[in-house]
């Protein structure tokens, strides 16, 4: 992904273990990731600073994340909002999206999934009309769902496209096979041998990109995951 | 046997027994009394003979009578012992033998001893006894009839509250919302039973609700620690100094954690469905949804070389969209996971019926067991909650769900 300026994020989460992991995961790529651990400190931050995306937990000490979302919308702040909740209830999800949240993610989640979702929000919020995700010579058109390498089109299946986009959103990071499987098939489907599919999808993506003249950026990591990197 | 049938049988047996004993006692008492009376008549007759002999010094003239016969026989020195006997009397008119009572005595006229035999018919006594017997029979019959009527009408009516309650207990279902209401009755025993059963049903229901809430809360509370472990793992694998062996171990941790997550989510979802917390419904195009799901599974089908035959007619279904997705994912997912390479899956849809049939290495599954929680084959890597979810969803919308095994195919059909 082409990033001219660092992405500025706010993580509102009361569980310290989770909050720190998210901050560390996002800080790696040169982004700025701030944190708030309760309702009041979150409210203070959003009233002073603007963020590209706010990762917002619903159940917070001192109040509801949904109220913070309402505050943002009342003040017409354009911050992207990704709601993160342990409650899988449809009510919360619909309420959150009705109030203007950009996306909703149920705990527990993979950090790579969170990152892919946050990046998608940031991309949509950037008003430069750029719907291209670019990684060196590889370019993905988000609207047309098409891929080019050095401007030459590469034909990928929908799953292969989703896989490539996912890895690019998490470039430089090891992404576990489980995270990839959940991203591609959702976690409601019990597929016993989906790792074989991931393997064959990865193989196909690498082959197609290299056939089109791209470099081989995708490496296997310890047999438990993959990493897309140009280093 | 019903309680009052049982009771009737016993009471009838003893009543009949007592009536028979009474009849026998009656018979002997009455026949004893009547015989005594006849004997007294005979005594009177004897006295008349003696008086006649004393006054006239000759035997009285004997008249022929229907029910009394007197005869004199001269005897020598023989001593006649006075005695009463049971004997018969020939009735000329009726031309039959009648039982009779006789008195043998002796009289002496002018030095000649005579044996006197006075016989009186007992036919009237016999008639009386017969009447008593008939009356007894009639009473037995009347009693049986009466008990029968009491059984049919009265007792049935008395037991009505009991059967009403029994009906409610039979229909009692923990997951339903309707409670047991005690039928109105004036009978203390029933009232007590109703009160206890009603209280028990409420107690059971609240215990069950508590248990469900506990499962939901426990699954819910577990999500945060799982989320933390997950995020720490995601952070840990970024460490470039990991060895391959450590990476492999982490892969296994990931796998186990994913399974735990899935199970927990399924449990949470189950209690959500059971608590009827998922209420949004819409009319969904089932054919479109199935095609969508088949698309999702497309790669799986081709890699396992599974032949898909789908004959789908237009059909709509009214339910929650997420639940329909879960239903289809689980049914079709199972059809793939529990299939062999080169197997086949047949899906047919018509309005009101969806059938998914698949080949599989295992034989017929146990119908009662497959929908139970955590019931799965040893080789299965699933959570063991998939079919339970399917069943719960079907029950929520009152859909029929049937499993069959025909022609080596596992067949699941949903009637909606």
Interface residues (C-beta under 8 A of the other chain):
Chain A: X15 X17 X18 X21 X22 X24 X25 X28 X86 X87 X88 X89 X90 X94 X107 X108 X109 X110 X111 X112 X159 X173 X174 X176 X177 X178 X179 X181 X182 X185 X186 X187 X188 X189 X190 X191 X192 X196 X197 X200 X221 X222 X223 X224 X225
Chain B: X220 X223 X224 X226 X227 X228 X229 X230 X231 X232 X233 X234 X235 X237 X238 X242 X244 X246 X247 X248 X250 X251 X254 X255 X257 X258 X261 X262 X265 X268 X269 X272 X277 X278 X280 X296 X299 X300 X303 X320 X322 X325 X326 X329 X330 X333 X334 X336 X337 X380 X381 X382 X383 X386
